[in-house]
Amino acid sequence: MGELKSINRRTFVKRSALGALSIPLISTNPLLSFPPESIKLTILHTNDMHSHIDPFSANDSKYPGMGGMRKMASIVEKIRSEESHVLLLDAGDIFQGTPYFNKYKGEVELKIMSEMGYTASTMGNHDFDNGINGFNDVLPHANFPFLCSNYDFSNTVLDGKTKKFIIKNIGELKIGLFGIGIKLNGLVEKRLYKETQYHEPIEIANHYAKILKDEHNCDIVICLSHLGYDYQTNKISDTKLAKSTKGIDIIIGGHTHTFLDKATELENSNGEKVLVNQAGWGALSLGRIDVNFTNQSNSKKELTLQSISKKNYAKI
């Protein structure tokens, strides 16, 4: 496990290395041990599942018999039985890719995610493929919120049906979450997203990170992003977002179908570390980040974080 070092919760990312995993759907999670009086937060995440409810076909040239939301659900259930505090998050592009979406328009995907106990998701560009009205039609099947901080839906049927941010209380932890979507113009036909207004990610991300950290005193701030991991151009990406903002501790990404063996550690605009992670596509892997908060004051119950060494599974 490596040496554990206690650090203050508000500056934990600057000095910590959080455990980040990309878990093949045939694997089991490692046993992790922590000192007493600690609170362990297990963050599980997906992205770009693209309606892959069942595994890839047995004769698929690249992923024979692998992946699928059904198989992933069993992995999540096992981890939940082993861990006390689990967040399950998604970074968009839930829809489009198999006949399930063609026939049921996203209803099946959202029902399964609801049964799996997702905490929140953001929207990807393919989640507009049946139009904003089509998304609205199946949205009641999701019992978790969609976080769309830089999309303005005020002149659409989705007005008031997504959230800019949420705060999740788990035990003594206060977790802030918000979502950043990709620019739709050029990726999605205007007739599909209609009057949705896009706002530049960096300004919006700084705005909501500040609200969550400074006004709501969140112990950790997580951004669900569908910008894409990184580009060779100046296009905004998760890595650029991490470097250009402050207050975000973890960015859970999507869009570029990037398989990462471990989360990338970058410095934000304040010189503090932020983690960026992504879990491929097609429900082929489950991202995991473990964070350990230790309570060093039983009277005041002040939470601190401890760094843990990284352990990673081999890529599928």
Secondary structure as the mmCIF struct_conf table of DSSP 4:
data_model
#
loop_
_struct_conf.conf_type_id
_struct_conf.id
_struct_conf.beg_label_comp_id
_struct_conf.beg_label_asym_id
_struct_conf.beg_label_seq_id
_struct_conf.end_label_comp_id
_struct_conf.end_label_asym_id
_struct_conf.end_label_seq_id
STRN STRN1 SER A 6 ASN A 8
HELX_RH_3T_P HELX_RH_3T_P1 ARG A 9 THR A 11
HELX_RH_AL_P HELX_RH_AL_P1 PHE A 12 ARG A 15
STRN STRN2 GLY A 19 PRO A 24
TURN_TY1_P TURN_TY1_P1 LEU A 25 ILE A 26
HELX_LH_PP_P HELX_LH_PP_P1 ASN A 29 LEU A 31
BEND BEND1 PRO A 36 GLU A 37
STRN STRN3 SER A 38 THR A 46
TURN_TY1_P TURN_TY1_P2 HIS A 50 SER A 51
BEND BEND2 ASP A 54 ASP A 54
HELX_LH_PP_P HELX_LH_PP_P2 PRO A 55 SER A 57
TURN_TY1_P TURN_TY1_P3 ALA A 58 ASN A 59
BEND BEND3 SER A 61 TYR A 63
TURN_TY1_P TURN_TY1_P4 PRO A 64 GLY A 65
HELX_RH_AL_P HELX_RH_AL_P2 MET A 69 GLU A 82
BEND BEND4 SER A 84 HIS A 85
STRN STRN4 VAL A 86 ASP A 90
BEND BEND5 GLY A 92 GLY A 92
BEND BEND6 PHE A 95 PHE A 95
BEND BEND7 GLY A 97 THR A 98
HELX_RH_AL_P HELX_RH_AL_P3 PRO A 99 TYR A 104
TURN_TY1_P TURN_TY1_P5 LYS A 105 GLY A 106
HELX_RH_AL_P HELX_RH_AL_P4 GLU A 107 MET A 116
TURN_TY1_P TURN_TY1_P6 GLY A 117 GLY A 117
STRN STRN5 ALA A 120 SER A 121
HELX_RH_3T_P HELX_RH_3T_P2 ASN A 125 PHE A 128
TURN_TY1_P TURN_TY1_P7 ASP A 129 ASN A 130
HELX_RH_AL_P HELX_RH_AL_P5 GLY A 131 VAL A 138
HELX_RH_3T_P HELX_RH_3T_P3 LEU A 139 HIS A 141
BEND BEND8 PHE A 144 PHE A 144
STRN STRN6 PHE A 146 LEU A 147
TURN_TY1_P TURN_TY1_P8 SER A 149 ASN A 150
STRN STRN7 TYR A 151 ASP A 152
TURN_TY1_P TURN_TY1_P9 SER A 154 ASN A 155
BEND BEND9 THR A 156 THR A 156
TURN_TY1_P TURN_TY1_P10 VAL A 157 LYS A 161
BEND BEND10 THR A 162 THR A 162
STRN STRN8 LYS A 163 LYS A 163
BEND BEND11 LYS A 164 LYS A 164
STRN STRN9 PHE A 165 ILE A 170
TURN_TY1_P TURN_TY1_P11 GLY A 171 GLU A 172
STRN STRN10 LEU A 173 ILE A 180
STRN STRN11 ASN A 185 ASN A 185
TURN_TY1_P TURN_TY1_P12 GLY A 186 LEU A 187
STRN STRN12 VAL A 188 VAL A 188
HELX_RH_AL_P HELX_RH_AL_P6 LYS A 190 TYR A 193
TURN_TY1_P TURN_TY1_P13 LYS A 194 GLU A 195
HELX_LH_PP_P HELX_LH_PP_P3 THR A 196 THR A 196
STRN STRN13 GLN A 197 TYR A 198
HELX_RH_AL_P HELX_RH_AL_P7 PRO A 201 LYS A 210
HELX_RH_PI_P HELX_RH_PI_P1 ILE A 211 GLU A 215
BEND BEND12 HIS A 216 HIS A 216
BEND BEND13 ASP A 219 ASP A 219
STRN STRN14 ILE A 220 SER A 225
BEND BEND14 LEU A 227 LEU A 227
BEND BEND15 TYR A 229 TYR A 229
BEND BEND16 GLN A 232 ASN A 234
HELX_RH_AL_P HELX_RH_AL_P8 ASP A 238 SER A 244
BEND BEND17 LYS A 246 GLY A 247
STRN STRN15 ILE A 250 ILE A 252
BEND BEND18 HIS A 255 THR A 256
STRN STRN16 PHE A 259 PHE A 259
BEND BEND19 ASP A 261 LYS A 262
HELX_LH_PP_P HELX_LH_PP_P4 ALA A 263 ALA A 263
STRN STRN17 THR A 264 GLU A 267
TURN_TY1_P TURN_TY1_P14 SER A 269 ASN A 270
BEND BEND20 GLY A 271 GLY A 271
STRN STRN18 LYS A 273 ASN A 277
STRN STRN19 ALA A 279 ALA A 279
BEND BEND21 TRP A 281 TRP A 281
TURN_TY1_P TURN_TY1_P15 GLY A 282 ALA A 283
STRN STRN20 SER A 285 ASN A 295
TURN_TY1_P TURN_TY1_P16 ASN A 298 LYS A 300
STRN STRN21 LEU A 303 GLN A 306
HELX_LH_PP_P HELX_LH_PP_P5 TYR A 313 LYS A 315
#
